[in-house]
Amino acid sequence: MFFSLLGVILAGEVSEMAPVAEPVSACAGWGPPTEVARVQDGRLNEISGIAPSKNFPGIAWVIEDSGNRPVVYALDLATGATVAEVHLRGTRNVDWEEVRLAPCEPGSSRSCIWVAETGDNAAIRTDVALLRLEEPAELSARSCLKTERFPVQYPDGPQDVEAVYFAEDGLPRLVSKERDGTAMIYRMTALESPALAEGTLRMVTLDGSLRAPVEAPRRYRVTAADAVGGQVFLRTYEATFLYLGDQRCSIPAPEEVQGEAMAVDPRDGALWWVSEGENPVLYRAERLPGKQSP
């Protein structure tokens, strides 16, 4: 029931329905995940998000998990080397869980780096937020950029959120994670005004809920998400799923010990994965020729 219900939610409607047959074509568009390189920087041993850049071919932005420096790193995907560091001015890394590249506002031509300061294993935080900074015009070894903060409040209380994607409307969706495999999807609006009065929070809208089969909850704990062209990709600890409307399928994914990062390459539609751990592997699944571009 997990799959069919999720498909309906992503289409903007929550209802019960019979299980959806897995389409043959949707997930046949990617080859198997292959090792491209290993992350060289020994400091990057808790990578929790990856976002390939469209403006800098062959470069991806990555972040570290909780308690690390408030820095977004630019990685050379071909070699795994760190080529730039962007320090986020005026913030700290309490529990960063996702990084995405998306328009700064819906319809904007400006590209922004969005960092999800939304991790909350105990579901008690009242200071979670999305952080926004414009993608640098050039890569420098070290820079410090101004960050805009969008505080978040969930309508049903604190949530542990490790996955964020931007839908076709240009607005972010936040996907929560529970130990039993359930999750909630939230929609955030009003991105044009990050500066709020002291102590106020931005309420997000509940779009729907997910329920995982009880026999394998770990397989459905969402740790990353991305979307392009109406296709939504959800990564869990043990699988990667593709959703298009009410259809879903499973994409072959690498086996990783603590996989929390996945993204679609905006230049060619390839999929990228990277895990936590020492010198983790950067995996890539090619978009196969002749398949519809996302």
Phi and psi in degrees as a GROMACS rama.xvg file:
@    title "Ramachandran Plot"
@    xaxis  label "Phi"
@    yaxis  label "Psi"
@TYPE xy
-54.0392  -48.7033  PHE-2
-67.5625  -49.6011  PHE-3
-65.1281  -39.65  SER-4
-64.6609  -42.1043  LEU-5
-62.9688  -40.8887  LEU-6
-58.5983  -39.349  GLY-7
-68.8658  -40.0473  VAL-8
-60.9338  -45.5048  ILE-9
-65.5134  -22.4781  LEU-10
-84.6252  -2.157  ALA-11
93.5361  16.976  GLY-12
-141.709  133.552  GLU-13
-108.22  118.117  VAL-14
-161.245  166.989  SER-15
-85.0377  146.322  GLU-16
-158.261  164.426  MET-17
-71.0772  154.221  ALA-18
-54.8334  139.325  PRO-19
-89.1945  136.007  VAL-20
-66.7329  138.554  ALA-21
-73.4502  120.764  GLU-22
-70.1416  145.612  PRO-23
-75.5983  -38.2933  VAL-24
-82.7369  -32.6426  SER-25
-57.1369  -46.7304  ALA-26
-98.5943  5.08727  CYS-27
-83.4022  3.52091  ALA-28
-86.7609  0.735709  GLY-29
-128.001  143.817  TRP-30
-78.2611  -178.619  GLY-31
-71.8224  153.266  PRO-32
-66.4813  133.151  PRO-33
-126.709  148.507  THR-34
-73.7737  127.408  GLU-35
-102.527  -47.3163  VAL-36
-163.585  170.745  ALA-37
-111.197  142.668  ARG-38
-63.7569  123.967  VAL-39
-84.9133  -30.9096  GLN-40
-72.9297  114.93  ASP-41
-64.0117  -19.4855  GLY-42
-71.6294  -23.5196  ARG-43
-91.4365  72.5895  LEU-44
-112.502  7.27799  ASN-45
-137.433  48.6183  GLU-46
-65.8547  124.969  ILE-47
-118.519  1.25118  SER-48
-164.058  147.62  GLY-49
-141.022  141.835  ILE-50
-146.678  101.067  ALA-51
-61.2861  141.688  PRO-52
-92.104  140.946  SER-53
-85.7761  -31.2851  LYS-54
-77.8612  -26.1597  ASN-55
-121.462  92.7869  PHE-56
-55.6329  134.609  PRO-57
80.1845  7.61394  GLY-58
-117.292  142.079  ILE-59
-131.376  143.834  ALA-60
-89.8293  135.458  TRP-61
-131.606  156.832  VAL-62
-129.264  161.644  ILE-63
-102.921  155.944  GLU-64
-72.7293  -168.157  ASP-65
-55.7295  142.001  SER-66
82.8191  -3.98108  GLY-67
-88.729  179.657  ASN-68
-68.5114  149.164  ARG-69
-77.8367  71.0572  PRO-70
-131.075  138.639  VAL-71
-105.651  126.112  VAL-72
-103.519  140.746  TYR-73
-99.3987  121.263  ALA-74
-106.76  141.135  LEU-75
-80.4094  113.142  ASP-76
-66.7732  -25.0858  LEU-77
-77.6495  -27.9066  ALA-78
-119.957  -18.4833  THR-79
80.2409  8.3723  GLY-80
-83.3994  146.046  ALA-81
-80.5156  124.093  THR-82
-110.88  -13.9425  VAL-83
-161.869  154.045  ALA-84
-129.94  129.758  GLU-85
-114.862  113.625  VAL-86
-87.851  130.992  HIS-87
-87.6666  111.618  LEU-88
-69.7969  134.446  ARG-89
76.9987  20.5482  GLY-90
-142.415  175.228  THR-91
-141.731  164.855  ARG-92
-99.4724  91.295  ASN-93
-76.7981  -52.4031  VAL-94
-160.642  81.2011  ASP-95
-78.1804  132.498  TRP-96
-127.756  -13.8331  GLU-97
-154.622  148.957  GLU-98
-134.111  136.847  VAL-99
-138.405  148.524  ARG-100
-103.266  127.378  LEU-101
-157.846  165.163  ALA-102
-55.3872  146.993  PRO-103
-63.8386  -34.534  CYS-104
-139.565  159.319  GLU-105
-53.7464  126.62  PRO-106
85.4813  -5.02096  GLY-107
-76.4433  148.275  SER-108
-87.8388  -9.05528  SER-109
-79.6321  136.497  ARG-110
-97.8189  129.796  SER-111
-120.59  149.753  CYS-112
-91.1515  123.772  ILE-113
-110.156  126.494  TRP-114
-114.393  128.867  VAL-115
-91.8698  102.143  ALA-116
-88.4796  67.6573  GLU-117
-129.413  2.26504  THR-118
-66.4024  138.405  GLY-119
-162.141  72.8105  ASP-120
-55.919  -34.9616  ASN-121
-89.9501  -4.04537  ALA-122
53.9265  54.0723  ALA-123
-132.888  -7.72064  ILE-124
-73.3694  143.798  ARG-125
-118.309  11.7374  THR-126
-121.792  23.6279  ASP-127
-75.0271  155.378  VAL-128
-165.632  161.242  ALA-129
-98.5846  135.751  LEU-130
-106.907  139.568  LEU-131
-129.711  131.821  ARG-132
-143.742  143.413  LEU-133
-69.2913  138.006  GLU-134
-61.1655  131.831  GLU-135
-58.671  149.872  PRO-136
-75.4955  -22.2315  ALA-137
-147.253  157.519  GLU-138
-93.1585  126.294  LEU-139
-124.282  155.551  SER-140
-54.8481  -37.7084  ALA-141
-153.629  129.991  ARG-142
-144.386  165.199  SER-143
-133.101  119.722  CYS-144
-120.924  150.805  LEU-145
-67.3385  141.008  LYS-146
-120.869  136.576  THR-147
-101.684  139.166  GLU-148
-115.38  129.727  ARG-149
-113.077  92.7454  PHE-150
-60.6489  144.732  PRO-151
-122.356  138.564  VAL-152
-130.019  128.354  GLN-153
-87.9187  144.096  TYR-154
-68.2724  -20.8363  PRO-155
-115.478  28.1674  ASP-156
94.9788  172.842  GLY-157
-56.4153  144.106  PRO-158
-134.755  149.781  GLN-159
-89.5631  112.408  ASP-160
-119.254  121.4  VAL-161
-116.838  -4.98204  GLU-162
-128.959  133.072  ALA-163
-138.299  134.728  VAL-164
-136.857  159.836  TYR-165
-106.693  123.279  PHE-166
-81.6441  178.765  ALA-167
-64.254  -20.4137  GLU-168
-79.8805  0.639065  ASP-169
81.1959  6.40771  GLY-170
-106.252  144.35  LEU-171
-75.832  146.49  PRO-172
-115.144  131.278  ARG-173
-107.143  128.597  LEU-174
-115.201  119.606  VAL-175
-82.2076  167.639  SER-176
-135.905  131.082  LYS-177
-124.258  156.099  GLU-178
-65.0711  -24.7039  ARG-179
-88.8837  6.03399  ASP-180
90.0201  -4.12563  GLY-181
-78.087  166.638  THR-182
-163.358  162.283  ALA-183
-124.029  148.772  MET-184
-112.732  128.883  ILE-185
-120.89  147.59  TYR-186
-114.606  132.844  ARG-187
-108.708  136.569  MET-188
-124.187  -177.152  THR-189
55.722  56.0838  ALA-190
-81.141  -7.50849  LEU-191
-77.5708  -14.581  GLU-192
-129.097  84.4842  SER-193
-74.5185  -27.1598  PRO-194
-77.0717  110.983  ALA-195
-117.22  161.212  LEU-196
-60.9806  150.356  ALA-197
-55.2651  127.801  GLU-198
89.5419  -7.76208  GLY-199
-88.109  155.365  THR-200
-125.113  157.176  LEU-201
-99.7201  116.749  ARG-202
-73.4499  136.908  MET-203
-107.709  157.361  VAL-204
-95.7978  132.308  THR-205
-76.3647  120.967  LEU-206
-96.4222  -25.1751  ASP-207
167.395  -176.935  GLY-208
-132.692  156.826  SER-209
-119.751  144.808  LEU-210
-130.672  126.592  ARG-211
-95.2898  153.699  ALA-212
-59.0715  135.231  PRO-213
-67.4762  -20.4321  VAL-214
-76.1594  -15.3659  GLU-215
-148.234  62.1751  ALA-216
-63.6637  -33.4077  PRO-217
-61.4329  -34.4139  ARG-218
-61.353  -22.4902  ARG-219
-113.227  13.6495  TYR-220
-80.9049  109.604  ARG-221
-74.7247  122.317  VAL-222
-114.52  -9.86641  THR-223
-162.656  157.229  ALA-224
-153.326  153.737  ALA-225
-154.668  162.965  ASP-226
-151.169  147.073  ALA-227
-159.414  134.78  VAL-228
55.3626  36.9255  GLY-229
82.9107  -6.70845  GLY-230
-92.3198  132.316  GLN-231
-115.87  128.906  VAL-232
-111.518  126.981  PHE-233
-117.924  128.425  LEU-234
-106.744  135.81  ARG-235
-120.168  -176.493  THR-236
-61.3237  -30.1976  TYR-237
-123.892  1.63645  GLU-238
-158.423  166.244  ALA-239
-131.44  130.066  THR-240
-118.905  145.375  PHE-241
-114.745  133.495  LEU-242
-124.444  135.084  TYR-243
-138.331  104.017  LEU-244
62.7287  -124.922  GLY-245
-98.7557  16.2495  ASP-246
-105.057  150.33  GLN-247
-146.196  158.547  ARG-248
-158.438  166.502  CYS-249
-104.144  128.677  SER-250
-97.5266  134.583  ILE-251
-55.023  128.793  PRO-252
-127.434  154.931  ALA-253
-70.4599  153.342  PRO-254
-87.0062  119.191  GLU-255
-131.785  150.485  GLU-256
-71.1175  -44.2372  VAL-257
-140.588  70.6993  GLN-258
-81.4129  115.683  GLY-259
-131.067  6.96451  GLU-260
-133.897  134.246  ALA-261
-158.06  146.618  MET-262
-159.772  159.834  ALA-263
-96.8298  133.948  VAL-264
-75.8802  119.983  ASP-265
-69.4351  -13.7773  PRO-266
-86.1399  -35.2081  ARG-267
-138.28  3.67311  ASP-268
78.5627  5.75031  GLY-269
-68.1898  157.719  ALA-270
-104.396  140.929  LEU-271
-123.496  142.651  TRP-272
-133.27  150.494  TRP-273
-154.327  148.956  VAL-274
-112.003  170.009  SER-275
-73.0559  167.385  GLU-276
118.848  171.188  GLY-277
-73.2976  127.883  GLU-278
44.4102  58.4238  ASN-279
-67.2981  158.374  PRO-280
-83.9997  137.856  VAL-281
-91.0606  114.931  LEU-282
-103.324  147.374  TYR-283
-137.229  137.253  ARG-284
-115.943  118.587  ALA-285
-70.1356  142.183  GLU-286
-75.6953  122.253  ARG-287
-75.0585  144.794  LEU-288
-59.4385  144.798  PRO-289
86.6534  -7.71059  GLY-290
-91.0605  152.939  LYS-291
-62.2634  131.012  GLN-292
-70.757  139.533  SER-293
